[in-house]
Amino acid sequence: PVGEQERQYLLSLKQDDCERRGLDFDGQLYAWDIPYYMNQVEQVKFAVDKDKLIEYFPLEVVTEGLLNIYQDLLGLTFQQVEDAHVWHDSVKLYSVQDCVTGEEIGQFYLDLHP
């Protein structure tokens, strides 16, 4: 099946990690494992240094660019809600309006550091 080779590779990374840390390996990948081991793949297999990338792609600039693309593609306007009740200072709440009617059609939280 598609992705089985990648899954096995991530499992092997997890197994090695568990052995190195003296933890039991249960042979499973969980949702919370994926970001950690995908980061390991980027560093080991592709030599990606995220700290170096950040120098060239500041988070605020990239986030604004992506939101602008989605607004254009979907015919929406995103407006940050000031003084929103959020679980962390880095989390932002956005109101989503239809560009044509100006009607609010929803809201979303943007948590880039879960």
PANUBA-385407 format. One record per residue (C-alpha): x, y, z; residue in three letters. Coordinates in nm, 4 decimals. Layout:
<guvex c1="X" c2="Y" c3="Z" gulum="ALA"/>
...
***
This chain:
<guvex c1="0.0000" c2="0.0000" c3="0.0000" gulum="PRO"/>
<guvex c1="0.0961" c2="0.3614" c3="-0.0542" gulum="VAL"/>
<guvex c1="0.2874" c2="0.4994" c3="0.2392" gulum="GLY"/>
<guvex c1="0.3751" c2="0.1627" c3="0.3937" gulum="GLU"/>
<guvex c1="0.7463" c2="0.2053" c3="0.3221" gulum="GLN"/>
<guvex c1="0.7415" c2="0.5513" c3="0.4835" gulum="GLU"/>
<guvex c1="0.5461" c2="0.4150" c3="0.7821" gulum="ARG"/>
<guvex c1="0.8026" c2="0.1383" c3="0.8309" gulum="GLN"/>
<guvex c1="1.0836" c2="0.3924" c3="0.8152" gulum="TYR"/>
<guvex c1="0.9156" c2="0.6071" c3="1.0836" gulum="LEU"/>
<guvex c1="0.8615" c2="0.2957" c3="1.2960" gulum="LEU"/>
<guvex c1="1.2306" c2="0.2081" c3="1.2666" gulum="SER"/>
<guvex c1="1.3223" c2="0.5606" c3="1.3798" gulum="LEU"/>
<guvex c1="1.0865" c2="0.5265" c3="1.6756" gulum="LYS"/>
<guvex c1="1.2263" c2="0.1850" c3="1.7649" gulum="GLN"/>
<guvex c1="1.5831" c2="0.3176" c3="1.7574" gulum="ASP"/>
<guvex c1="1.4765" c2="0.6164" c3="1.9650" gulum="ASP"/>
<guvex c1="1.3041" c2="0.3950" c3="2.2235" gulum="CYS"/>
<guvex c1="1.6083" c2="0.1675" c3="2.2503" gulum="GLU"/>
<guvex c1="1.8420" c2="0.4658" c3="2.2890" gulum="ARG"/>
<guvex c1="1.6225" c2="0.6113" c3="2.5662" gulum="ARG"/>
<guvex c1="1.5559" c2="0.2796" c3="2.7416" gulum="GLY"/>
<guvex c1="1.1818" c2="0.2855" c3="2.6653" gulum="LEU"/>
<guvex c1="0.9522" c2="0.0020" c3="2.5606" gulum="ASP"/>
<guvex c1="0.8680" c2="-0.0022" c3="2.1902" gulum="PHE"/>
<guvex c1="0.5088" c2="-0.1090" c3="2.1202" gulum="ASP"/>
<guvex c1="0.5410" c2="-0.1144" c3="1.7397" gulum="GLY"/>
<guvex c1="0.2830" c2="0.1604" c3="1.6931" gulum="GLN"/>
<guvex c1="0.2900" c2="0.5120" c3="1.5517" gulum="LEU"/>
<guvex c1="0.0570" c2="0.7576" c3="1.7182" gulum="TYR"/>
<guvex c1="-0.0649" c2="1.0967" c3="1.5959" gulum="ALA"/>
<guvex c1="0.1681" c2="1.2712" c3="1.8399" gulum="TRP"/>
<guvex c1="0.4663" c2="1.0734" c3="1.7056" gulum="ASP"/>
<guvex c1="0.4298" c2="1.1892" c3="1.3463" gulum="ILE"/>
<guvex c1="0.5565" c2="1.5508" c3="1.3745" gulum="PRO"/>
<guvex c1="0.8571" c2="1.4437" c3="1.5833" gulum="TYR"/>
<guvex c1="0.9651" c2="1.1618" c3="1.3527" gulum="TYR"/>
<guvex c1="0.8922" c2="1.3574" c3="1.0335" gulum="MET"/>
<guvex c1="1.1303" c2="1.6199" c3="1.1704" gulum="ASN"/>
<guvex c1="1.3881" c2="1.3428" c3="1.2217" gulum="GLN"/>
<guvex c1="1.3406" c2="1.2319" c3="0.8595" gulum="VAL"/>
<guvex c1="1.3958" c2="1.5883" c3="0.7372" gulum="GLU"/>
<guvex c1="1.7148" c2="1.6213" c3="0.9400" gulum="GLN"/>
<guvex c1="1.8598" c2="1.2760" c3="0.8743" gulum="VAL"/>
<guvex c1="1.7457" c2="1.1898" c3="0.5232" gulum="LYS"/>
<guvex c1="1.7294" c2="1.5344" c3="0.3649" gulum="PHE"/>
<guvex c1="1.9681" c2="1.7369" c3="0.5872" gulum="ALA"/>
<guvex c1="1.7057" c2="2.0090" c3="0.6400" gulum="VAL"/>
<guvex c1="1.8037" c2="2.2555" c3="0.9093" gulum="ASP"/>
<guvex c1="1.4814" c2="2.4281" c3="1.0155" gulum="LYS"/>
<guvex c1="1.6728" c2="2.6938" c3="1.2064" gulum="ASP"/>
<guvex c1="1.8455" c2="2.7971" c3="0.8823" gulum="LYS"/>
<guvex c1="1.5151" c2="2.7949" c3="0.6921" gulum="LEU"/>
<guvex c1="1.3576" c2="3.0237" c3="0.9509" gulum="ILE"/>
<guvex c1="1.6197" c2="3.2881" c3="0.8698" gulum="GLU"/>
<guvex c1="1.4918" c2="3.3006" c3="0.5104" gulum="TYR"/>
<guvex c1="1.1211" c2="3.2464" c3="0.5783" gulum="PHE"/>
<guvex c1="1.0094" c2="3.4403" c3="0.8881" gulum="PRO"/>
<guvex c1="0.6914" c2="3.2917" c3="1.0335" gulum="LEU"/>
<guvex c1="0.4914" c2="3.6141" c3="1.0224" gulum="GLU"/>
<guvex c1="0.5706" c2="3.6764" c3="0.6546" gulum="VAL"/>
<guvex c1="0.4929" c2="3.3183" c3="0.5520" gulum="VAL"/>
<guvex c1="0.1683" c2="3.3122" c3="0.7524" gulum="THR"/>
<guvex c1="0.0487" c2="3.6395" c3="0.6010" gulum="GLU"/>
<guvex c1="0.1360" c2="3.5155" c3="0.2520" gulum="GLY"/>
<guvex c1="-0.0515" c2="3.1883" c3="0.2982" gulum="LEU"/>
<guvex c1="-0.3580" c2="3.3612" c3="0.4406" gulum="LEU"/>
<guvex c1="-0.3583" c2="3.6019" c3="0.1446" gulum="ASN"/>
<guvex c1="-0.3440" c2="3.3112" c3="-0.0996" gulum="ILE"/>
<guvex c1="-0.6387" c2="3.1369" c3="0.0700" gulum="TYR"/>
<guvex c1="-0.8371" c2="3.4613" c3="0.0751" gulum="GLN"/>
<guvex c1="-0.7845" c2="3.5103" c3="-0.2989" gulum="ASP"/>
<guvex c1="-0.8571" c2="3.1483" c3="-0.3907" gulum="LEU"/>
<guvex c1="-1.1676" c2="3.1154" c3="-0.1766" gulum="LEU"/>
<guvex c1="-1.3135" c2="3.4646" c3="-0.2115" gulum="GLY"/>
<guvex c1="-1.2879" c2="3.5282" c3="0.1602" gulum="LEU"/>
<guvex c1="-1.1517" c2="3.7908" c3="0.3940" gulum="THR"/>
<guvex c1="-0.9759" c2="3.6958" c3="0.7169" gulum="PHE"/>
<guvex c1="-0.9686" c2="3.9501" c3="0.9970" gulum="GLN"/>
<guvex c1="-0.7843" c2="3.8909" c3="1.3220" gulum="GLN"/>
<guvex c1="-1.0111" c2="3.9209" c3="1.6264" gulum="VAL"/>
<guvex c1="-0.8445" c2="4.1480" c3="1.8796" gulum="GLU"/>
<guvex c1="-0.8466" c2="4.0510" c3="2.2502" gulum="ASP"/>
<guvex c1="-0.9825" c2="3.7040" c3="2.1679" gulum="ALA"/>
<guvex c1="-1.0088" c2="3.4447" c3="2.4447" gulum="HIS"/>
<guvex c1="-0.7287" c2="3.2002" c3="2.3517" gulum="VAL"/>
<guvex c1="-0.5376" c2="2.9318" c3="2.5392" gulum="TRP"/>
<guvex c1="-0.1936" c2="3.0845" c3="2.4656" gulum="HIS"/>
<guvex c1="-0.0600" c2="3.4257" c3="2.3637" gulum="ASP"/>
<guvex c1="0.0717" c2="3.2861" c3="2.0346" gulum="SER"/>
<guvex c1="-0.2759" c2="3.1645" c3="1.9277" gulum="VAL"/>
<guvex c1="-0.4796" c2="3.3956" c3="1.7057" gulum="LYS"/>
<guvex c1="-0.8524" c2="3.3976" c3="1.6317" gulum="LEU"/>
<guvex c1="-0.9685" c2="3.5032" c3="1.2858" gulum="TYR"/>
<guvex c1="-1.3124" c2="3.5987" c3="1.1630" gulum="SER"/>
<guvex c1="-1.3955" c2="3.4811" c3="0.8099" gulum="VAL"/>
<guvex c1="-1.6142" c2="3.6975" c3="0.5868" gulum="GLN"/>
<guvex c1="-1.7502" c2="3.6402" c3="0.2383" gulum="ASP"/>
<guvex c1="-1.5860" c2="3.8970" c3="0.0062" gulum="CYS"/>
<guvex c1="-1.9054" c2="3.9616" c3="-0.1897" gulum="VAL"/>
<guvex c1="-2.1597" c2="3.9939" c3="0.0918" gulum="THR"/>
<guvex c1="-1.9293" c2="4.0893" c3="0.3792" gulum="GLY"/>
<guvex c1="-2.1200" c2="3.8353" c3="0.5908" gulum="GLU"/>
<guvex c1="-1.9268" c2="3.6551" c3="0.8626" gulum="GLU"/>
<guvex c1="-1.9384" c2="3.2857" c3="0.7777" gulum="ILE"/>
<guvex c1="-1.7157" c2="3.1504" c3="1.0522" gulum="GLY"/>
<guvex c1="-1.4089" c2="3.1811" c3="1.2686" gulum="GLN"/>
<guvex c1="-1.0901" c2="2.9819" c3="1.3095" gulum="PHE"/>
<guvex c1="-0.8024" c2="2.9625" c3="1.5541" gulum="TYR"/>
<guvex c1="-0.4496" c2="2.9674" c3="1.4181" gulum="LEU"/>
<guvex c1="-0.2151" c2="2.7788" c3="1.6527" gulum="ASP"/>
<guvex c1="0.1226" c2="2.7460" c3="1.4846" gulum="LEU"/>
<guvex c1="0.2933" c2="2.6091" c3="1.7962" gulum="HIS"/>
<guvex c1="0.0650" c2="2.3255" c3="1.9181" gulum="PRO"/>
***
